[in-house]
Amino acid sequence: MQACYQCDPECRGCHGPSAGVCIECVNYKQRDYCVAACFEDYFTDDRTKTCIACDRQCLTCRGATASDCITCRKVKLYLSLDERGPTSPVCVFDYLSLSYCGMSEGVQFGIALDA
């Protein structure tokens, strides 16, 4: 005997009642689940309709690398400062990371703590 299920509202066809057994997602797919919007530490790939994890140093992002962070979990390091202000921001996870983020001769930097 076959059972009929009401699909989760995020599913376009399904094999069961949860958002984890969708045939296709209405909005986005994050890991194995269909979601209306990606979680905070993911960004959307509108071409594939998937949620992709941000770099571990980002709280929010527009891409997969630390330089794609919109807001950082801990510290934002500006690798270059010029007359227009800071450029090339990169998030770093902890203060120990500063030792390999360009603190060498001839490289200017600044640090901004994200609130």
Backbone as a chain_set.jsonl record, in Angstrom:
{"seq": "MQACYQCDPECRGCHGPSAGVCIECVNYKQRDYCVAACFEDYFTDDRTKTCIACDRQCLTCRGATASDCITCRKVKLYLSLDERGPTSPVCVFDYLSLSYCGMSEGVQFGIALDA", "coords": {"N": [[0.841, -1.188, 0.0], [0.643, 2.151, -0.901], [1.721, 5.233, 0.56], [0.573, 8.562, 0.9], [2.116, 11.73, 1.023], [2.187, 15.002, 2.39], [4.096, 17.396, 0.967], [6.901, 19.261, 2.276], [6.697, 22.833, 2.534], [8.927, 23.99, 1.277], [9.627, 22.287, -0.703], [9.552, 21.106, -4.079], [7.975, 18.733, -5.084], [8.441, 15.521, -3.55], [9.833, 12.858, -1.441], [8.864, 12.284, 0.978], [7.649, 13.74, 4.116], [9.44, 15.766, 5.09], [11.782, 18.591, 4.797], [14.128, 17.549, 3.985], [13.877, 15.546, 2.128], [13.26, 16.307, -0.427], [12.513, 16.411, -3.917], [13.127, 18.488, -5.588], [14.11, 21.821, -4.827], [12.186, 24.661, -3.804], [13.26, 27.173, -3.232], [16.228, 27.442, -2.076], [18.962, 25.083, -1.69], [20.487, 23.825, 1.109], [23.089, 22.103, 2.301], [21.682, 19.055, 2.798], [19.066, 19.91, 2.79], [16.103, 21.733, 1.886], [15.654, 25.202, 1.902], [14.207, 28.413, 2.733], [15.804, 30.667, 2.764], [19.339, 31.185, 2.865], [21.406, 30.308, 5.692], [22.998, 32.558, 8.07], [25.866, 32.339, 7.961], [26.404, 31.496, 5.384], [26.455, 31.858, 1.797], [24.518, 32.696, -1.11], [24.351, 30.887, -4.114], [23.062, 31.881, -6.826], [22.846, 30.856, -9.373], [22.992, 28.035, -9.181], [21.184, 27.692, -7.196], [21.933, 27.06, -4.561], [23.183, 26.963, -1.162], [26.219, 28.05, 0.026], [28.916, 27.483, 2.189], [30.432, 30.088, 4.064], [33.842, 31.253, 4.41], [35.539, 30.11, 7.327], [36.211, 32.229, 8.912], [34.415, 34.222, 8.513], [31.404, 35.898, 9.427], [29.25, 36.805, 7.965], [29.004, 36.732, 4.372], [29.965, 37.233, 0.863], [31.099, 35.459, -0.784], [33.357, 32.597, -1.005], [35.878, 32.929, 0.232], [38.166, 34.322, 2.744], [38.569, 36.985, 2.121], [36.155, 37.659, 1.063], [34.423, 38.24, 3.066], [31.718, 39.924, 4.625], [31.047, 40.65, 7.189], [33.143, 39.942, 9.969], [33.99, 37.142, 12.107], [35.798, 37.595, 14.185], [38.351, 39.428, 13.898], [39.121, 42.025, 11.586], [41.508, 42.514, 9.169], [43.261, 45.011, 7.549], [45.142, 44.979, 4.81], [46.376, 46.926, 3.347], [46.854, 50.385, 3.481], [45.97, 53.518, 2.245], [45.91, 56.9, 0.933], [43.204, 57.119, 0.47], [42.056, 55.583, 2.391], [41.407, 52.434, 4.158], [42.093, 49.409, 2.352], [41.55, 46.252, 0.661], [40.402, 44.315, 2.695], [40.774, 41.598, 4.991], [39.539, 38.917, 6.818], [40.57, 37.623, 9.944], [40.89, 34.832, 12.071], [41.894, 34.699, 14.683], [44.07, 36.455, 16.982], [46.629, 35.376, 16.793], [46.841, 34.725, 14.18], [47.673, 37.001, 12.902], [50.409, 37.012, 12.563], [50.956, 35.751, 10.157], [49.668, 37.196, 8.252], [50.733, 39.219, 6.664], [52.359, 40.972, 8.112], [54.939, 42.193, 7.493], [58.046, 43.645, 6.399], [57.577, 46.708, 4.75], [54.848, 46.353, 4.314], [51.849, 47.795, 4.978], [49.388, 47.898, 7.546], [46.18, 47.689, 9.127], [43.901, 47.277, 11.847], [40.586, 46.285, 12.427], [38.019, 45.852, 14.675], [35.197, 43.95, 14.372], [31.895, 44.711, 15.266]], "CA": [[0.0, 0.0, 0.0], [1.398, 3.385, -0.974], [1.278, 6.319, 1.421], [0.707, 9.898, 0.321], [2.674, 12.705, 1.962], [2.151, 16.401, 2.005], [5.485, 17.856, 0.916], [7.28, 20.484, 2.989], [6.489, 23.99, 1.651], [10.155, 24.315, 0.548], [9.857, 21.249, -1.714], [8.809, 20.992, -5.32], [7.998, 17.276, -5.185], [9.179, 14.968, -2.409], [9.742, 11.434, -1.132], [8.388, 12.222, 2.355], [7.123, 15.009, 4.621], [10.411, 16.763, 5.598], [12.52, 19.379, 3.796], [15.326, 16.798, 3.626], [13.584, 14.5, 1.134], [12.676, 16.976, -1.595], [13.018, 16.093, -5.247], [13.682, 19.767, -6.024], [13.816, 22.887, -3.862], [11.494, 25.851, -4.279], [14.184, 28.301, -3.124], [17.648, 27.082, -2.023], [19.352, 23.843, -1.036], [21.613, 23.982, 2.033], [23.461, 20.72, 2.601], [20.674, 18.137, 2.251], [17.737, 20.435, 3.078], [15.601, 22.893, 1.16], [15.424, 26.322, 2.819], [13.7, 29.638, 2.104], [16.965, 31.554, 2.646], [20.536, 30.582, 3.45], [21.784, 30.74, 7.035], [23.858, 33.735, 8.129], [27.256, 32.083, 7.574], [26.391, 30.931, 4.032], [26.039, 32.787, 0.753], [23.704, 32.019, -2.118], [24.761, 30.777, -5.508], [21.765, 31.974, -7.501], [22.857, 30.039, -10.59], [22.675, 26.646, -8.822], [20.178, 27.736, -6.111], [22.475, 26.369, -3.387], [23.826, 27.745, -0.117], [27.612, 27.634, 0.145], [29.469, 27.966, 3.452], [31.448, 31.144, 4.072], [35.1, 30.925, 5.073], [35.281, 29.987, 8.772], [36.502, 33.495, 9.566], [33.334, 35.164, 8.203], [30.071, 35.756, 9.99], [28.453, 36.913, 6.743], [29.932, 36.831, 3.241], [29.438, 37.236, -0.503], [31.887, 34.466, -1.497], [33.886, 31.514, -0.169], [37.188, 33.18, 0.823], [38.204, 35.289, 3.847], [38.467, 38.343, 1.568], [34.757, 37.868, 0.677], [33.616, 38.49, 4.261], [31.037, 41.198, 4.826], [31.382, 40.855, 8.605], [34.065, 38.916, 10.466], [33.72, 36.574, 13.429], [36.711, 38.164, 15.177], [39.157, 40.6, 13.557], [39.313, 42.312, 10.165], [42.838, 43.062, 8.931], [43.399, 45.736, 6.29], [46.521, 44.751, 4.405], [46.937, 48.097, 2.691], [46.22, 51.664, 3.793], [46.487, 54.593, 1.417], [45.274, 58.191, 1.214], [41.744, 56.954, 0.394], [41.609, 54.782, 3.525], [41.782, 51.019, 4.112], [41.713, 48.607, 1.188], [41.847, 44.818, 0.747], [40.189, 43.733, 4.02], [40.784, 40.147, 5.148], [39.209, 38.527, 8.178], [41.438, 36.635, 10.585], [40.114, 34.166, 13.111], [42.405, 35.03, 16.01], [45.218, 37.356, 16.97], [47.823, 34.646, 16.384], [46.86, 34.716, 12.716], [48.303, 38.216, 12.395], [51.803, 36.76, 12.24], [51.117, 35.32, 8.767], [48.782, 37.975, 7.377], [51.373, 40.317, 5.972], [53.077, 41.893, 8.979], [56.346, 42.136, 7.1], [58.629, 44.92, 5.987], [56.98, 47.332, 3.58], [53.402, 46.136, 4.241], [51.099, 48.543, 5.974], [48.166, 47.203, 7.93], [45.35, 48.238, 10.194], [43.006, 46.259, 12.4], [39.259, 46.771, 12.825], [37.226, 44.838, 15.359], [33.797, 44.007, 13.98], [30.985, 44.68, 16.411]], "C": [[0.885, 1.25, 0.0], [0.813, 4.418, -0.033], [1.472, 7.633, 0.686], [1.201, 10.841, 1.4], [2.39, 14.105, 1.442], [3.602, 16.877, 2.062], [5.669, 19.093, 1.786], [7.083, 21.657, 2.027], [7.733, 24.391, 0.838], [10.459, 23.318, -0.571], [8.984, 21.446, -2.944], [8.871, 19.509, -5.679], [8.844, 16.707, -4.057], [8.995, 13.457, -2.3], [9.225, 11.215, 0.28], [8.054, 13.615, 2.853], [8.152, 16.058, 5.071], [11.125, 17.484, 4.459], [13.803, 18.681, 3.363], [15.097, 15.712, 2.589], [12.894, 15.083, -0.105], [13.298, 16.445, -2.88], [13.708, 17.33, -5.813], [13.275, 20.825, -5.007], [13.101, 24.051, -4.537], [12.467, 27.027, -4.303], [15.643, 27.847, -3.198], [17.857, 25.734, -1.343], [20.593, 24.129, -0.185], [21.898, 22.612, 2.617], [22.398, 19.818, 1.997], [19.245, 18.638, 2.419], [17.388, 21.615, 2.187], [15.234, 23.962, 2.184], [14.927, 27.536, 2.037], [14.839, 30.621, 1.843], [18.152, 30.868, 3.318], [20.801, 31.127, 4.845], [22.804, 31.86, 6.944], [25.28, 33.478, 7.629], [27.374, 31.296, 6.262], [26.081, 32.052, 3.047], [25.305, 31.999, -0.315], [24.398, 32.02, -3.47], [23.45, 30.733, -6.291], [21.696, 31.146, -8.782], [22.439, 28.602, -10.283], [21.613, 26.547, -7.732], [20.641, 26.932, -4.891], [23.074, 27.385, -2.413], [25.226, 27.179, 0.072], [28.191, 28.273, 1.406], [30.495, 29.074, 3.211], [32.739, 30.561, 4.639], [34.845, 30.941, 6.588], [35.531, 31.283, 9.532], [35.387, 34.521, 9.386], [32.072, 34.847, 9.0], [29.042, 35.848, 8.87], [29.421, 37.131, 5.584], [29.192, 36.92, 1.925], [30.187, 36.242, -1.384], [32.557, 33.532, -0.504], [35.222, 31.798, 0.516], [37.104, 34.217, 1.941], [38.112, 36.726, 3.33], [37.051, 38.656, 1.077], [33.852, 38.142, 1.874], [32.954, 39.864, 4.189], [31.252, 41.602, 6.287], [32.219, 39.667, 9.065], [33.583, 38.364, 11.797], [34.557, 37.254, 14.501], [37.314, 39.486, 14.715], [39.221, 40.77, 12.048], [40.652, 43.024, 10.022], [42.843, 43.744, 7.57], [44.858, 45.672, 5.889], [47.162, 45.974, 3.764], [46.142, 49.322, 3.119], [46.821, 52.699, 2.861], [45.713, 55.869, 1.724], [43.751, 58.118, 1.15], [41.201, 56.161, 1.567], [41.989, 53.324, 3.348], [41.282, 50.329, 2.846], [42.043, 47.144, 1.473], [41.63, 44.227, 2.136], [40.191, 42.203, 3.977], [40.448, 39.841, 6.596], [40.228, 37.512, 8.679], [40.719, 36.101, 11.808], [40.589, 34.505, 14.516], [43.653, 35.88, 15.883], [46.504, 36.659, 16.538], [47.96, 34.617, 14.867], [47.574, 35.934, 12.147], [49.744, 37.985, 11.971], [51.992, 36.291, 10.797], [50.214, 36.096, 7.814], [49.44, 39.211, 6.798], [52.063, 41.323, 6.867], [54.567, 41.79, 8.687], [56.792, 43.5, 6.626], [57.956, 45.439, 4.723], [55.476, 47.145, 3.452], [52.756, 46.918, 5.355], [49.841, 47.775, 6.313], [47.434, 48.002, 8.98], [44.412, 47.158, 10.65], [41.688, 46.927, 12.782], [38.536, 45.622, 13.497], [35.786, 45.001, 14.925], [32.936, 43.904, 15.225], [29.937, 43.626, 16.207]], "O": [[1.783, 1.371, 0.833], [-0.401, 4.494, 0.162], [2.433, 7.793, -0.067], [0.765, 10.769, 2.549], [2.358, 14.355, 0.237], [4.253, 16.767, 3.101], [4.736, 19.865, 2.006], [7.28, 21.498, 0.823], [7.603, 25.064, -0.185], [11.434, 23.483, -1.303], [7.839, 21.889, -2.857], [9.71, 19.085, -6.473], [9.836, 17.311, -3.647], [8.142, 12.86, -2.957], [9.154, 10.075, 0.738], [8.162, 14.58, 2.097], [7.748, 17.17, 5.41], [11.08, 17.049, 3.308], [14.497, 19.166, 2.47], [16.042, 15.021, 2.208], [12.061, 14.434, -0.737], [14.472, 16.076, -2.91], [14.757, 17.223, -6.447], [12.21, 20.729, -4.397], [13.376, 24.383, -5.691], [12.502, 27.789, -5.269], [16.235, 27.865, -4.277], [17.042, 25.299, -0.529], [21.609, 24.608, -0.686], [21.075, 22.033, 3.327], [22.227, 19.819, 0.777], [18.3, 17.875, 2.214], [18.255, 22.393, 1.788], [14.593, 23.679, 3.196], [15.189, 27.672, 0.842], [14.844, 31.321, 0.831], [17.977, 30.065, 4.233], [20.461, 32.271, 5.147], [23.4, 32.093, 5.892], [25.845, 34.325, 6.938], [28.319, 30.533, 6.063], [25.511, 33.075, 3.423], [25.452, 30.781, -0.413], [24.956, 33.028, -3.904], [22.814, 29.685, -6.402], [20.609, 30.775, -9.226], [21.642, 28.011, -11.011], [21.186, 25.447, -7.379], [19.854, 26.219, -4.269], [23.421, 28.505, -2.788], [25.398, 25.974, 0.255], [27.982, 29.459, 1.66], [31.307, 29.007, 2.289], [32.728, 29.505, 5.271], [34.016, 31.716, 7.066], [35.105, 31.419, 10.679], [35.402, 35.572, 10.028], [31.724, 33.685, 9.214], [28.086, 35.075, 8.825], [30.522, 37.648, 5.776], [27.98, 36.718, 1.854], [29.948, 36.178, -2.59], [32.352, 33.656, 0.703], [35.669, 30.978, 1.317], [36.096, 34.911, 2.075], [37.621, 37.6, 4.045], [36.769, 39.797, 0.712], [32.637, 38.263, 1.713], [33.562, 40.838, 3.746], [31.595, 42.747, 6.582], [32.028, 38.539, 8.61], [32.857, 39.035, 12.53], [34.077, 37.468, 15.614], [36.835, 40.552, 15.102], [39.357, 39.793, 11.311], [40.895, 44.031, 10.688], [42.478, 43.139, 6.561], [45.716, 46.25, 6.557], [48.386, 46.039, 3.656], [44.911, 49.304, 3.122], [48.04, 52.758, 2.698], [44.94, 55.907, 2.681], [43.073, 58.973, 1.721], [39.984, 56.073, 1.726], [42.803, 52.999, 2.483], [40.2, 50.626, 2.34], [42.747, 46.844, 2.438], [42.57, 43.685, 2.717], [39.673, 41.597, 3.039], [41.016, 40.445, 7.506], [40.687, 36.652, 7.928], [40.019, 36.841, 12.499], [39.781, 34.591, 15.441], [44.222, 36.007, 14.799], [47.385, 37.303, 15.968], [49.064, 34.499, 14.336], [48.037, 35.892, 11.007], [50.251, 38.696, 11.103], [53.091, 36.422, 10.259], [50.024, 35.676, 6.672], [48.744, 40.173, 6.471], [52.335, 42.439, 6.425], [55.351, 41.354, 9.529], [55.976, 44.409, 6.474], [57.787, 44.705, 3.75], [54.872, 47.73, 2.553], [53.071, 46.732, 6.53], [49.287, 47.078, 5.463], [48.002, 48.877, 9.634], [44.151, 46.211, 9.908], [41.677, 48.001, 13.384], [38.452, 44.529, 12.937], [35.208, 46.075, 15.088], [33.214, 43.111, 16.125], [29.072, 43.442, 17.064]]}, "num_chains": 1, "name": "protein.A"}
